[in-house]
Amino acid sequence: MITYEQLKKAAEYISDIVGDTPDIAMVLGSGLGHMADIIEDPVYIDYSDVPHFPTSTVAGHAGRFVSGHIHGKKVLAMQGRVHYYEGYNMDQVVMPVRVMGLLGVDKLLLTNASGGISDELEPGDVMMISDHISSFVPSPLICEYYDKLGVRFPDMTHVYDTELCRIIRKAYDDNSIAFKEGVYIQVTGPQYETPAEIRMFARLGADAVGMSTVCEAIAARHMGIKIAALSSICNKAAGLGGILSHDDIIAAGDEASERLARIIDSFIKSL
């Protein structure tokens, strides 16, 4: 289990390198890491160099922080994340978000690659996450030192900040990109879902499915960080399209990333 002292040591290490508190932090998901290319004057920090920090083991995740500027805003981006299915416990999975909170980050943009469940979503779409379903993964708030980070029973009525979501919607309009929003459900993976599971998720109200993000959003919300999230729809979920492969999802993420990068660029410019 990650201790509070280990969180502080990791935050101190990163702070010594990046200096001033970032105006916004970003987590760049599968196939989306090269969006960090829009960051000016980048400084890189490998996860493996940060004390007690988990390292990415999945293709498409570079496994490093990138610190720099976009439109004059100080940005700290994660090129890749760690997942529960990699064998990490939930404390380790959300450690990066908690460390960013200890750095003083008060705005966080989460991104991921996901499978589309809703009939309104097609591969290549970018869906703004308006709400989520977390019931299929362990809560990241089951820990002994919760009181150093937030309250025991945090409200989750508005996980995704209304004002940040308004700015994101404007970013779609500014780039003439069709606005899509919906409910994202996180599962553990690493196996892809069965058609029966996808039908169940649809009945629960999910529009897209993936293996990350929700646990990070909960941990960030617990610390009072304002959150927005974007999901790159890389495929139709099981039973709604063809056979799924990680390589195909990475390739589809590459195709959608130009659209996603334009949204993020406009979003940060408008902050």
C-alpha positions in Angstrom: 0.0 0.0 0.0 1.2 3.5 -0.8 1.7 5.6 2.3 1.0 9.3 2.7 4.7 9.9 3.3 5.5 8.2 -0.1 3.0 10.5 -1.8 4.8 13.5 -0.3 8.2 12.3 -1.4 7.0 11.7 -5.0 5.4 15.2 -5.0 8.6 16.8 -3.7 10.7 15.2 -6.3 8.5 16.4 -9.2 8.1 19.9 -7.6 11.9 20.3 -7.5 12.0 19.8 -11.3 8.8 21.5 -12.6 8.9 24.5 -10.2 5.7 26.6 -10.2 2.3 24.8 -9.6 0.8 23.8 -13.0 -2.4 25.7 -14.1 -3.7 22.4 -15.3 -2.7 18.7 -15.4 -3.6 16.1 -18.0 -3.6 12.3 -18.2 -3.1 11.2 -21.8 -4.4 7.7 -22.3 -3.8 4.8 -24.8 -2.7 6.0 -28.2 -3.0 9.6 -27.1 0.4 10.3 -25.6 1.7 12.1 -28.6 -0.7 15.0 -27.9 2.0 16.1 -25.5 3.8 17.3 -28.6 1.8 20.5 -28.4 3.5 21.4 -25.1 6.1 24.1 -25.5 9.6 23.9 -23.9 9.0 20.4 -22.6 10.8 19.0 -19.6 10.5 15.2 -19.2 10.4 13.1 -16.0 10.3 9.3 -16.3 7.9 7.6 -13.9 10.8 5.2 -13.0 12.8 8.1 -11.6 10.0 9.3 -9.2 10.3 7.8 -5.7 7.7 5.0 -5.1 6.0 5.7 -8.4 4.3 3.0 -10.5 5.5 2.5 -14.1 3.4 1.9 -17.2 3.7 -1.6 -18.8 1.2 -1.2 -21.6 1.9 -0.4 -25.3 1.0 3.2 -26.2 1.9 4.5 -22.7 5.3 6.3 -22.7 5.5 6.4 -18.9 6.6 9.9 -18.2 5.5 13.4 -17.2 5.9 16.3 -19.6 6.0 19.8 -18.1 5.8 22.9 -20.1 3.4 25.5 -21.5 0.3 25.7 -23.8 -0.9 29.2 -24.7 1.0 30.5 -21.7 -0.6 28.1 -19.3 1.7 25.9 -17.2 0.8 22.3 -18.0 1.8 19.0 -16.5 0.9 16.0 -18.6 1.1 12.3 -18.0 2.1 10.4 -21.1 0.4 7.2 -20.1 -1.1 5.9 -16.9 -1.0 2.6 -14.9 -4.1 0.4 -14.7 -5.6 -1.9 -12.2 -5.2 -4.9 -14.6 -1.4 -4.5 -14.6 -1.3 -6.0 -11.2 -1.1 -2.7 -9.2 -3.4 -2.1 -6.3 -5.8 0.8 -6.5 -3.6 2.9 -4.2 -0.9 2.7 -6.8 -3.3 3.3 -9.7 -4.4 6.6 -8.3 -1.1 7.7 -6.8 -0.3 9.9 -9.8 -3.5 11.9 -9.3 -2.9 12.2 -5.6 0.6 13.4 -6.2 -0.6 16.0 -8.6 -3.1 17.2 -6.0 -0.3 17.5 -3.5 1.6 19.6 -6.1 -1.3 22.1 -5.9 -3.0 21.2 -9.1 -6.7 22.3 -9.0 -7.8 21.4 -12.5 -7.4 18.0 -14.2 -8.2 16.8 -17.7 -8.5 13.1 -18.1 -8.5 11.3 -21.4 -8.8 7.7 -22.5 -9.5 5.4 -25.4 -12.8 3.6 -25.1 -15.4 1.4 -26.9 -18.6 2.9 -28.0 -21.8 1.5 -26.7 -24.3 4.2 -27.7 -25.7 4.1 -31.2 -24.8 7.8 -31.3 -21.1 7.1 -31.1 -18.8 6.0 -33.9 -15.0 5.2 -34.0 -13.2 8.6 -34.3 -15.7 10.5 -32.2 -14.6 12.3 -29.1 -17.1 12.0 -26.2 -17.0 14.4 -23.2 -17.7 12.4 -20.1 -20.7 13.9 -18.3 -21.0 11.1 -15.6 -19.6 7.7 -14.9 -20.4 4.3 -13.4 -17.7 3.0 -11.0 -19.5 0.0 -9.5 -17.3 -2.6 -11.4 -13.9 -1.5 -9.9 -12.8 -1.1 -6.3 -13.1 2.3 -4.8 -9.7 4.2 -4.6 -10.9 5.8 -1.4 -10.6 2.7 0.7 -7.4 3.7 2.5 -6.2 4.6 6.0 -5.1 8.1 5.4 -8.2 9.4 3.6 -8.5 12.3 6.1 -5.2 13.8 4.9 -6.7 14.1 1.4 -10.4 14.7 1.9 -13.5 13.7 3.7 -14.6 10.1 4.4 -17.8 10.3 2.4 -17.3 12.7 -0.5 -20.2 13.8 -2.7 -20.2 12.5 -6.3 -23.2 14.4 -7.6 -21.1 16.6 -9.9 -17.8 14.8 -10.5 -17.2 16.6 -13.8 -17.0 20.3 -13.2 -19.8 22.3 -14.9 -17.6 25.3 -15.9 -14.8 23.1 -17.3 -17.4 21.1 -19.3 -18.9 24.4 -20.6 -15.4 25.4 -21.9 -14.9 22.0 -23.5 -18.2 22.2 -25.3 -17.2 25.6 -26.7 -13.9 24.0 -27.8 -15.9 21.5 -29.9 -17.9 24.5 -31.5 -14.7 26.5 -32.1 -13.3 23.6 -34.1 -16.5 22.6 -35.9 -16.4 19.2 -34.3 -19.7 17.4 -33.6 -20.3 17.5 -29.8 -20.8 14.1 -28.1 -21.3 13.5 -24.4 -22.2 10.6 -22.3 -21.8 8.2 -19.4 -18.5 6.2 -19.2 -18.2 2.9 -17.3 -14.9 1.6 -16.1 -14.3 -2.2 -15.9 -11.1 -3.9 -14.7 -10.0 -5.6 -17.9 -7.7 -6.7 -19.3 -10.0 -8.9 -21.3 -12.4 -7.0 -23.5 -16.1 -7.3 -22.6 -18.5 -9.9 -23.9 -21.6 -8.9 -26.0 -23.8 -9.9 -23.0 -21.8 -7.5 -20.7 -22.1 -4.7 -23.2 -25.9 -5.2 -23.4 -26.0 -5.1 -19.6 -23.9 -1.9 -19.5 -26.2 -0.3 -22.0 -29.2 -1.0 -19.8 -27.4 0.5 -16.9 -27.0 3.7 -18.9 -23.4 3.5 -20.1 -22.5 5.1 -23.5 -18.8 4.1 -23.6 -16.6 1.5 -21.8 -13.0 1.4 -20.8 -10.4 0.3 -18.2 -9.3 3.5 -16.6 -10.3 7.1 -15.7 -13.2 6.7 -13.2 -10.9 5.7 -10.3 -8.7 8.7 -11.1 -11.7 11.0 -11.2 -13.0 9.8 -7.9 -9.5 10.3 -6.2 -9.3 13.7 -7.7 -12.8 14.7 -6.7 -12.0 13.5 -3.2 -9.1 16.1 -3.1 -11.3 18.9 -4.4 -9.7 19.0 -7.9 -12.0 20.2 -10.7 -12.2 17.6 -13.4 -13.1 17.3 -17.0 -12.7 14.1 -19.1 -12.7 13.2 -22.8 -13.0 9.8 -24.3 -11.7 8.9 -27.7 -14.1 6.3 -29.2 -11.8 3.8 -30.9 -14.2 1.0 -31.7 -17.7 -0.3 -31.4 -17.9 -2.4 -28.2 -18.2 -6.2 -28.3 -21.2 -7.4 -30.3 -21.6 -4.1 -32.0 -18.7 -4.4 -34.5 -15.8 -6.6 -35.3 -13.2 -8.5 -33.3 -11.3 -6.3 -30.8 -7.5 -6.0 -30.6 -5.3 -3.6 -28.7 -3.3 -2.7 -31.8 -6.4 -1.7 -33.7 -7.5 0.4 -30.8 -4.1 2.2 -30.7 -4.4 2.8 -34.4 -7.9 4.2 -34.1 -6.8 6.4 -31.2 -4.1 7.8 -33.5 -6.7 8.7 -36.1 -8.9 10.4 -33.5 -6.1 12.2 -31.7 -5.9 15.1 -34.2 -9.5 16.0 -33.4 -8.9 15.5 -29.7 -5.7 17.6 -29.8 -7.6 20.5 -31.3 -10.3 20.3 -28.6 -7.6 20.2 -25.9 -5.7 23.1 -27.4 -8.8 25.3 -27.6 -9.9 24.2 -24.1 -6.6 25.2 -22.5 -6.5 28.5 -24.5 -9.9 29.4 -23.0 -9.1 28.6 -19.4 
